Amino acid sequence: MDIVVKGRKTEVPERFRKHVAEKLKLERIQKLDGKVISLDVEVSKEPNPRQADRSDRVEITVHGRGPVIRAEASAGDAYAALDLATGKLEARLRKQHDKRHTRRGTGRLSAAEVGATVPDAAVIDGDGRLAVDHAEADTSVPTKKIGSLEVQGDGPLVVREKTHVAAPMSLDQALYEMELVGHDFYLFVDAETKEPSVVYRRHAYDYGVIHLNTDPLAESEIGGAGGALGG
């Protein structure tokens, strides 16, 4: 396995190259991943004096027959950055090693055995499809009340609900109030119709207004959630 040390816009002293060979224990790396072919160590330096505490950056890249593994760190000098990057690299190699070891373990279960062995696991029927207990599915989703809504499961979240007492006002007054609070829309009660209305900002200095006309004979399902702003 080869170790290639190079500098990006900086010179790498020979003493640091020897330290890299001593720090990166090839036996330990090959024990964690026997498919490693080469290691690339790139050293770069940040010229900004305000970042002196992390001016030196070391990036280690592991090339092998598997996925490329990379670790990098910055510190006040290249030796400290190398120590940090080496620690990250070994942690990632160990994680990959443990994952491969777990997959190859002898305690693996077939899909048919999971339902009987693992609590609350999904059950597979004879056709290899997910078996659903409809009676349990209907009762397992809790219903909670958020504001004035009854939400089933992780439904829409009402962050805040407010109720304001509003005196009827003219359209001009509503526009003035909207500009005063700096919003793009303003909900008010129209002084002429006594119905709830909304003024909203359109393009440039244009405004729009939506009036709601209550129809006592209309079914609640037809209206939906009301008109959308726009047009």
TORVEXRO-357991 format. One record per residue (C-alpha): residue number from 1; x, y, z. Coordinates in nm, 2 decimals. Each point is the difference from the previous one (the first is absolute). Example, Ala and Ser with C-alpha at 12.3 -4.5 7.8 and 13.67 -1.06 7.14 Angstrom:
! residues 2
<site seq="1" c1="1.23" c2="-0.45" c3="0.78"/>
<site seq="2" c1="0.14" c2="0.34" c3="-0.07"/>
This chain:
! residues 231
<site seq="1" c1="0.00" c2="0.00" c3="0.00"/>
<site seq="2" c1="0.14" c2="0.34" c3="-0.10"/>
<site seq="3" c1="-0.02" c2="0.33" c3="0.19"/>
<site seq="4" c1="0.01" c2="0.31" c3="-0.22"/>
<site seq="5" c1="0.06" c2="0.33" c3="0.18"/>
<site seq="6" c1="-0.05" c2="0.32" c3="-0.20"/>
<site seq="7" c1="-0.04" c2="0.36" c3="0.07"/>
<site seq="8" c1="-0.25" c2="0.24" c3="-0.16"/>
<site seq="9" c1="0.15" c2="0.35" c3="-0.03"/>
<site seq="10" c1="0.24" c2="-0.08" c3="0.27"/>
<site seq="11" c1="0.33" c2="-0.20" c3="0.05"/>
<site seq="12" c1="0.00" c2="-0.32" c3="0.20"/>
<site seq="13" c1="0.32" c2="-0.05" c3="0.20"/>
<site seq="14" c1="0.16" c2="-0.34" c3="0.01"/>
<site seq="15" c1="-0.03" c2="-0.02" c3="0.37"/>
<site seq="16" c1="-0.38" c2="0.02" c3="-0.03"/>
<site seq="17" c1="0.00" c2="-0.27" c3="-0.27"/>
<site seq="18" c1="0.18" c2="-0.23" c3="0.24"/>
<site seq="19" c1="-0.25" c2="0.08" c3="0.27"/>
<site seq="20" c1="-0.29" c2="-0.09" c3="-0.23"/>
<site seq="21" c1="0.15" c2="-0.34" c3="-0.06"/>
<site seq="22" c1="0.04" c2="-0.05" c3="0.37"/>
<site seq="23" c1="-0.34" c2="0.13" c3="0.09"/>
<site seq="24" c1="-0.20" c2="-0.19" c3="-0.25"/>
<site seq="25" c1="0.05" c2="-0.36" c3="0.12"/>
<site seq="26" c1="-0.03" c2="-0.21" c3="-0.31"/>
<site seq="27" c1="-0.06" c2="-0.32" c3="0.20"/>
<site seq="28" c1="-0.29" c2="0.16" c3="0.19"/>
<site seq="29" c1="-0.16" c2="0.14" c3="-0.32"/>
<site seq="30" c1="0.03" c2="-0.33" c3="-0.19"/>
<site seq="31" c1="-0.15" c2="-0.18" c3="0.30"/>
<site seq="32" c1="-0.30" c2="0.22" c3="-0.02"/>
<site seq="33" c1="-0.02" c2="-0.01" c3="-0.38"/>
<site seq="34" c1="0.21" c2="-0.26" c3="-0.19"/>
<site seq="35" c1="-0.11" c2="0.14" c3="-0.34"/>
<site seq="36" c1="0.19" c2="0.33" c3="0.05"/>
<site seq="37" c1="0.24" c2="0.07" c3="-0.29"/>
<site seq="38" c1="0.14" c2="0.34" c3="0.07"/>
<site seq="39" c1="-0.03" c2="0.31" c3="0.23"/>
<site seq="40" c1="0.02" c2="0.36" c3="-0.12"/>
<site seq="41" c1="0.09" c2="0.26" c3="0.25"/>
<site seq="42" c1="-0.05" c2="0.36" c3="-0.11"/>
<site seq="43" c1="0.13" c2="0.29" c3="0.20"/>
<site seq="44" c1="-0.12" c2="0.36" c3="-0.06"/>
<site seq="45" c1="0.04" c2="0.33" c3="0.18"/>
<site seq="46" c1="-0.25" c2="0.28" c3="0.06"/>
<site seq="47" c1="0.18" c2="0.34" c3="-0.06"/>
<site seq="48" c1="-0.26" c2="0.20" c3="0.19"/>
<site seq="49" c1="0.16" c2="0.10" c3="0.33"/>
<site seq="50" c1="-0.35" c2="0.02" c3="0.16"/>
<site seq="51" c1="-0.02" c2="-0.38" c3="-0.03"/>
<site seq="52" c1="0.34" c2="-0.07" c3="0.16"/>
<site seq="53" c1="-0.16" c2="-0.25" c3="0.24"/>
<site seq="54" c1="-0.09" c2="-0.22" c3="-0.30"/>
<site seq="55" c1="0.24" c2="0.11" c3="-0.26"/>
<site seq="56" c1="0.13" c2="-0.34" c3="-0.08"/>
<site seq="57" c1="-0.23" c2="-0.26" c3="-0.16"/>
<site seq="58" c1="0.07" c2="-0.37" c3="-0.06"/>
<site seq="59" c1="-0.22" c2="-0.22" c3="-0.21"/>
<site seq="60" c1="0.05" c2="-0.38" c3="-0.01"/>
<site seq="61" c1="-0.16" c2="-0.20" c3="-0.28"/>
<site seq="62" c1="-0.01" c2="-0.38" c3="0.00"/>
<site seq="63" c1="-0.02" c2="-0.17" c3="-0.34"/>
<site seq="64" c1="-0.09" c2="-0.37" c3="-0.02"/>
<site seq="65" c1="-0.23" c2="-0.24" c3="-0.17"/>
<site seq="66" c1="-0.29" c2="0.13" c3="0.20"/>
<site seq="67" c1="-0.14" c2="0.35" c3="0.05"/>
<site seq="68" c1="0.24" c2="0.29" c3="0.04"/>
<site seq="69" c1="0.04" c2="0.11" c3="0.36"/>
<site seq="70" c1="0.11" c2="0.35" c3="0.08"/>
<site seq="71" c1="0.08" c2="0.19" c3="0.33"/>
<site seq="72" c1="0.12" c2="0.35" c3="0.04"/>
<site seq="73" c1="0.08" c2="0.24" c3="0.29"/>
<site seq="74" c1="0.14" c2="0.35" c3="0.06"/>
<site seq="75" c1="0.22" c2="0.12" c3="0.28"/>
<site seq="76" c1="0.26" c2="0.25" c3="0.09"/>
<site seq="77" c1="0.28" c2="-0.22" c3="-0.15"/>
<site seq="78" c1="0.02" c2="-0.29" c3="-0.24"/>
<site seq="79" c1="0.10" c2="-0.25" c3="0.27"/>
<site seq="80" c1="-0.31" c2="0.07" c3="0.21"/>
<site seq="81" c1="-0.22" c2="-0.01" c3="-0.31"/>
<site seq="82" c1="0.15" c2="-0.33" c3="-0.09"/>
<site seq="83" c1="-0.08" c2="-0.14" c3="0.34"/>
<site seq="84" c1="-0.37" c2="0.11" c3="-0.03"/>
<site seq="85" c1="-0.04" c2="-0.13" c3="-0.35"/>
<site seq="86" c1="0.16" c2="-0.33" c3="0.09"/>
<site seq="87" c1="-0.25" c2="-0.05" c3="0.28"/>
<site seq="88" c1="-0.29" c2="0.08" c3="-0.22"/>
<site seq="89" c1="0.13" c2="-0.24" c3="-0.27"/>
<site seq="90" c1="0.04" c2="-0.29" c3="0.24"/>
<site seq="91" c1="-0.35" c2="0.06" c3="0.14"/>
<site seq="92" c1="-0.15" c2="-0.02" c3="-0.35"/>
<site seq="93" c1="0.21" c2="-0.31" c3="-0.09"/>
<site seq="94" c1="-0.11" c2="-0.16" c3="0.32"/>
<site seq="95" c1="-0.37" c2="0.08" c3="-0.07"/>
<site seq="96" c1="0.03" c2="-0.15" c3="-0.35"/>
<site seq="97" c1="0.17" c2="-0.31" c3="0.15"/>
<site seq="98" c1="-0.26" c2="-0.05" c3="0.26"/>
<site seq="99" c1="-0.28" c2="0.04" c3="-0.26"/>
<site seq="100" c1="0.16" c2="-0.27" c3="-0.22"/>
<site seq="101" c1="0.05" c2="-0.22" c3="0.30"/>
<site seq="102" c1="-0.36" c2="0.03" c3="0.11"/>
<site seq="103" c1="-0.13" c2="-0.08" c3="-0.35"/>
<site seq="104" c1="0.21" c2="-0.32" c3="-0.01"/>
<site seq="105" c1="-0.11" c2="-0.12" c3="0.34"/>
<site seq="106" c1="-0.16" c2="-0.34" c3="0.05"/>
<site seq="107" c1="-0.29" c2="0.14" c3="0.19"/>
<site seq="108" c1="-0.19" c2="0.14" c3="-0.29"/>
<site seq="109" c1="-0.37" c2="-0.07" c3="-0.03"/>
<site seq="110" c1="-0.21" c2="-0.07" c3="-0.31"/>
<site seq="111" c1="-0.29" c2="0.23" c3="-0.09"/>
<site seq="112" c1="-0.24" c2="-0.27" c3="0.11"/>
<site seq="113" c1="0.16" c2="-0.03" c3="0.35"/>
<site seq="114" c1="0.02" c2="0.37" c3="0.07"/>
<site seq="115" c1="-0.37" c2="0.04" c3="0.09"/>
<site seq="116" c1="0.02" c2="-0.28" c3="0.26"/>
<site seq="117" c1="0.33" c2="0.10" c3="0.15"/>
<site seq="118" c1="0.01" c2="0.38" c3="0.00"/>
<site seq="119" c1="-0.26" c2="0.18" c3="0.20"/>
<site seq="120" c1="-0.23" c2="0.24" c3="-0.19"/>
<site seq="121" c1="0.16" c2="-0.10" c3="-0.33"/>
<site seq="122" c1="-0.19" c2="0.01" c3="-0.33"/>
<site seq="123" c1="-0.15" c2="-0.34" c3="-0.10"/>
<site seq="124" c1="0.04" c2="-0.14" c3="-0.35"/>
<site seq="125" c1="-0.27" c2="-0.22" c3="-0.14"/>
<site seq="126" c1="0.04" c2="-0.31" c3="-0.22"/>
<site seq="127" c1="0.02" c2="0.21" c3="-0.32"/>
<site seq="128" c1="0.29" c2="0.21" c3="0.14"/>
<site seq="129" c1="-0.22" c2="0.31" c3="0.06"/>
<site seq="130" c1="-0.04" c2="0.20" c3="0.31"/>
<site seq="131" c1="-0.29" c2="-0.14" c3="0.21"/>
<site seq="132" c1="-0.21" c2="0.28" c3="0.16"/>
<site seq="133" c1="-0.23" c2="-0.05" c3="0.29"/>
<site seq="134" c1="-0.27" c2="0.25" c3="-0.09"/>
<site seq="135" c1="-0.17" c2="-0.02" c3="0.34"/>
<site seq="136" c1="0.32" c2="0.09" c3="0.17"/>
<site seq="137" c1="0.10" c2="0.26" c3="-0.26"/>
<site seq="138" c1="-0.33" c2="0.19" c3="0.05"/>
<site seq="139" c1="0.05" c2="0.03" c3="0.38"/>
<site seq="140" c1="0.38" c2="0.04" c3="0.02"/>
<site seq="141" c1="0.00" c2="0.36" c3="-0.14"/>
<site seq="142" c1="-0.08" c2="0.24" c3="0.29"/>
<site seq="143" c1="-0.22" c2="0.31" c3="-0.04"/>
<site seq="144" c1="0.09" c2="0.32" c3="0.17"/>
<site seq="145" c1="-0.14" c2="0.35" c3="0.01"/>
<site seq="146" c1="0.22" c2="0.29" c3="-0.11"/>
<site seq="147" c1="-0.17" c2="0.33" c3="0.03"/>
<site seq="148" c1="-0.34" c2="-0.04" c3="-0.17"/>
<site seq="149" c1="0.11" c2="-0.30" c3="-0.21"/>
<site seq="150" c1="-0.01" c2="-0.37" c3="0.07"/>
<site seq="151" c1="0.32" c2="-0.14" c3="-0.14"/>
<site seq="152" c1="0.05" c2="-0.38" c3="-0.06"/>
<site seq="153" c1="0.36" c2="-0.12" c3="0.04"/>
<site seq="154" c1="0.27" c2="0.25" c3="-0.12"/>
<site seq="155" c1="-0.24" c2="0.22" c3="-0.18"/>
<site seq="156" c1="0.03" c2="0.37" c3="-0.08"/>
<site seq="157" c1="0.15" c2="0.19" c3="0.29"/>
<site seq="158" c1="-0.17" c2="0.32" c3="0.11"/>
<site seq="159" c1="0.29" c2="0.21" c3="0.12"/>
<site seq="160" c1="-0.21" c2="0.28" c3="0.14"/>
<site seq="161" c1="-0.37" c2="0.10" c3="0.01"/>
<site seq="162" c1="-0.12" c2="0.35" c3="0.07"/>
<site seq="163" c1="-0.34" c2="0.17" c3="0.03"/>
<site seq="164" c1="-0.03" c2="0.38" c3="-0.04"/>
<site seq="165" c1="-0.28" c2="0.24" c3="0.07"/>
<site seq="166" c1="-0.03" c2="0.22" c3="-0.31"/>
<site seq="167" c1="-0.21" c2="0.30" c3="-0.06"/>
<site seq="168" c1="-0.15" c2="0.03" c3="-0.35"/>
<site seq="169" c1="0.21" c2="0.23" c3="-0.22"/>
<site seq="170" c1="0.01" c2="0.13" c3="-0.36"/>
<site seq="171" c1="0.23" c2="-0.14" c3="-0.27"/>
<site seq="172" c1="0.22" c2="0.31" c3="0.02"/>
<site seq="173" c1="0.04" c2="-0.05" c3="0.37"/>
<site seq="174" c1="0.09" c2="-0.36" c3="-0.05"/>
<site seq="175" c1="0.27" c2="0.09" c3="-0.25"/>
<site seq="176" c1="0.14" c2="0.25" c3="0.24"/>
<site seq="177" c1="0.01" c2="-0.25" c3="0.28"/>
<site seq="178" c1="0.17" c2="-0.26" c3="-0.22"/>
<site seq="179" c1="0.28" c2="0.25" c3="-0.09"/>
<site seq="180" c1="0.02" c2="0.10" c3="0.36"/>
<site seq="181" c1="0.08" c2="-0.35" c3="0.13"/>
<site seq="182" c1="0.22" c2="-0.08" c3="-0.31"/>
<site seq="183" c1="-0.19" c2="-0.32" c3="-0.10"/>
<site seq="184" c1="-0.08" c2="-0.12" c3="-0.35"/>
<site seq="185" c1="-0.37" c2="-0.06" c3="0.09"/>
<site seq="186" c1="-0.25" c2="0.13" c3="0.26"/>
<site seq="187" c1="-0.32" c2="-0.16" c3="0.12"/>
<site seq="188" c1="-0.28" c2="0.23" c3="0.09"/>
<site seq="189" c1="-0.38" c2="0.04" c3="0.02"/>
<site seq="190" c1="-0.14" c2="0.21" c3="-0.28"/>
<site seq="191" c1="-0.20" c2="0.29" c3="0.14"/>
<site seq="192" c1="-0.25" c2="-0.01" c3="-0.29"/>
<site seq="193" c1="-0.07" c2="-0.37" c3="-0.03"/>
<site seq="194" c1="0.08" c2="-0.10" c3="0.36"/>
<site seq="195" c1="0.18" c2="-0.31" c3="-0.15"/>
<site seq="196" c1="0.36" c2="-0.11" c3="0.06"/>
<site seq="197" c1="0.23" c2="0.11" c3="-0.28"/>
<site seq="198" c1="0.38" c2="0.00" c3="-0.08"/>
<site seq="199" c1="0.21" c2="0.26" c3="-0.17"/>
<site seq="200" c1="0.33" c2="-0.12" c3="-0.14"/>
<site seq="201" c1="0.30" c2="0.14" c3="-0.18"/>
<site seq="202" c1="0.04" c2="-0.10" c3="-0.37"/>
<site seq="203" c1="0.27" c2="0.13" c3="-0.24"/>
<site seq="204" c1="0.17" c2="0.34" c3="0.05"/>
<site seq="205" c1="-0.26" c2="0.23" c3="0.17"/>
<site seq="206" c1="-0.31" c2="-0.20" c3="-0.10"/>
<site seq="207" c1="-0.23" c2="-0.15" c3="0.26"/>
<site seq="208" c1="-0.26" c2="-0.27" c3="-0.01"/>
<site seq="209" c1="-0.30" c2="-0.06" c3="0.22"/>
<site seq="210" c1="-0.20" c2="-0.31" c3="0.07"/>
<site seq="211" c1="-0.35" c2="0.02" c3="0.15"/>
<site seq="212" c1="-0.18" c2="-0.30" c3="0.16"/>
<site seq="213" c1="-0.37" c2="-0.01" c3="-0.05"/>
<site seq="214" c1="-0.16" c2="-0.25" c3="0.24"/>
<site seq="215" c1="-0.25" c2="-0.24" c3="-0.16"/>
<site seq="216" c1="-0.20" c2="-0.17" c3="0.27"/>
<site seq="217" c1="-0.13" c2="-0.26" c3="-0.26"/>
<site seq="218" c1="0.34" c2="-0.11" c3="-0.12"/>
<site seq="219" c1="0.13" c2="-0.33" c3="0.12"/>
<site seq="220" c1="0.32" c2="0.01" c3="0.19"/>
<site seq="221" c1="0.17" c2="-0.26" c3="-0.22"/>
<site seq="222" c1="-0.04" c2="0.21" c3="-0.32"/>
<site seq="223" c1="0.18" c2="0.32" c3="0.11"/>
<site seq="224" c1="0.32" c2="-0.18" c3="0.10"/>
<site seq="225" c1="0.25" c2="0.23" c3="0.18"/>
<site seq="226" c1="-0.11" c2="0.32" c3="-0.18"/>
<site seq="227" c1="0.15" c2="0.19" c3="-0.29"/>
<site seq="228" c1="0.38" c2="0.02" c3="-0.06"/>
<site seq="229" c1="0.18" c2="0.33" c3="0.00"/>
<site seq="230" c1="0.10" c2="0.10" c3="-0.35"/>
<site seq="231" c1="-0.16" c2="0.10" c3="-0.33"/>
